[in-house]
Amino acid sequence: MIIFARDFCSTITTDGPTISIKNSLKKIKKKQKILIFNSLTSPEENYKNYYQGNLKIKTLQFRSILNYLRLIYLFKTEINKHKEIEFHCIYDFIGCFLSLILLKFFNKEFKFKFYLRGMANKKILRKKKFLKLIYLFLMSKLINKKKSKLIATSFYEKNLAYQIFDRKFEIDIRPNLVDNKIIFATQKKIKKKRNHLKLFFMSNITWKKNFEFVFKILRELDFTITLNIYGSVYESPSRFKKYLQVLRNKHKVNYYGEYNHKDVKKIVDNNHLMFLPTYDENFGHSIVECLLSYKPCLISNNTPWSDINFFDAGYAIPLESNNTFVNVLREFYLMDNSEFQKVCSNARKYVTYKLDNRNF
């Protein structure tokens, strides 16, 4: 199997695609040769090689077209060893578009899989819409519909993808896998006092994750909370710094920077409520891991978990409803320990039911 990925196994980035690929590789028990072409966006020393059990994984790193072209000769020696090719980086011009063109010159029948990873829906077109539409149009012409499959991770993502790709494409649903350490983790309760709330934002700071909305809502509160932020800043560091300065005039705000995925359970255990109002999530590993760790979430309704309200396991709210977000935060702020523990228990029951029944 050949895998084209972007920022796979970065030591400074914890993101959905890397987690998904790693969890999938852990499930492969038979001996299989795997070649990973990894497109880098930061220096090579920020990446580590990944090895799993019986799998022979060879990783080739590239950062530019010139660097990539130097690897082409390896195609001649490696290409005949593989039949399946997976792309986990649909918007990566070099690692997806250019590679797909290159592979057409090999006289070999490949099975192609294109993992959409939440990057093919109208909500993602909020930024650079014109360029993205052109790129997706070219991709739709380049992909052989008979020899390729598009892979969505949920019914939610599949329905959104069909708004961009026509229905001649076959879209399979392959739910993301969650680390067994999270699935089978025991509950560690944190006490909840009235008039006290520890919020946490656990995600890299990008436009899609919508920290700006967190800032706007917390400024409207007439009570004081604690906000713990975990994640690397990838857009407008100076603006993010100003957000923190303003919020600290009213709230207790702690920024911890990048975090290791192995620390996710510890982070969740030490907080009350995740506040992650993203513009869109095709799956949302941090949301799922939070719920599995017995903690409620306050999210937008642009995720597969938009029915969370009906299970009393948190809230999914339209981003246009600022007042509703404020009222929900007040509800959790005033909540006592017995009420809070019921919601925590519901969070675990809710996500377990959804994952077991693939009802998302």
C-alpha positions, 0 to 999 in steps of 0.5 A: 500500500502506498499512502500519500499524507501531509504532516504525518507523525509531526511532533508539533501537530496533533490532527485528525488525519494523522490520528486516523491513519495511525489507528488504521495501521494499528488494525492491520495484522498481516505482514504488509509493505507500506510506503508513505509519501509525506508532504511536510510543512515544517522542518524535517526534524519535527517529524518522527518515523512510525513503526507498527508491529509486523508492518514494514513502513518506509517513509519518504519526506518532501517539502517542495516540488524540486525535493519531490521530483528527486524521489521520482526514481524510487517509483520505478523500484517501489511501484510494482510492489503495491496495488493500492494507493491512498490519498489523505491530502486532497488539497495537497497540490504536490502530494495529491494532484501532481502525484496522480498525474505522475501515476498515470504514466505507469502501465499498472492497474491501481486501486485508488482511494481518496479520503476526503478528510472533511475538506470537500464541502461548502463550509470549507469553501468559506476561504479561497473559494474560487481557487478551491472550486477550480482545484476540485473541478480539476480533481474531479476530471483527473480521478478515474471514476471506475477505478477510484473510490472517495472515502467519507468518514460519516453519513454527514460528510458523504451528504456534504461531499455530494454537493460538490462531487456529482453522484457518478462518484462512488463514496464509501463510508469508513468511520474513523477509528478511535484509540483503544486507550480512550475507548476502554479508559476508566472515568476519572471524576472532577468535582463541579461546584456551583458558580465555577466552570473550567472550559477547555479548547483542545485543537490547533488554532486555525480559522476552521476551529473558530477560536475567534468565536470563543473569544466573542462569546466569552467577552459577553459573559457576565460571570468569570470562568477558567479557560484552558487552551491546548494547541499550536497557533497556525494563523495570526499569532499576534491576533491570538495573543491579543485575544488572550490579553483581552480575555484575561481582563475578565477570565482566568485564561491559560494557554499551554501550546502544543499537546501530545495526543497521549495526554488527551485523557489527562487534559479532558479529566482536568476540565468540565466542558469542551468549547469547540465551535468549529465551522465544520468537522467530518468526524472530530477526534477531539470531540469524540475523545472528550465524550468517550472520556465522560465529558460534555461538549459545547460545539456548533451544529456543523458536525456529525454530533449535532443531535447531542442536545437530545441526549443531555450530553452537551449542546450543538448550536448554530453559530448564528445563535450567540445568546444560546451559547451564552445561556448554555455556558451560564447553565453549566456555570450554575450546575452543581456536582450531581447534575454535572455527573449525570451529564458526564455519564450521558456523554459517554453513553451518547457517543458509545451508542453512536459509534457502535451503531455507526449512526453519524 
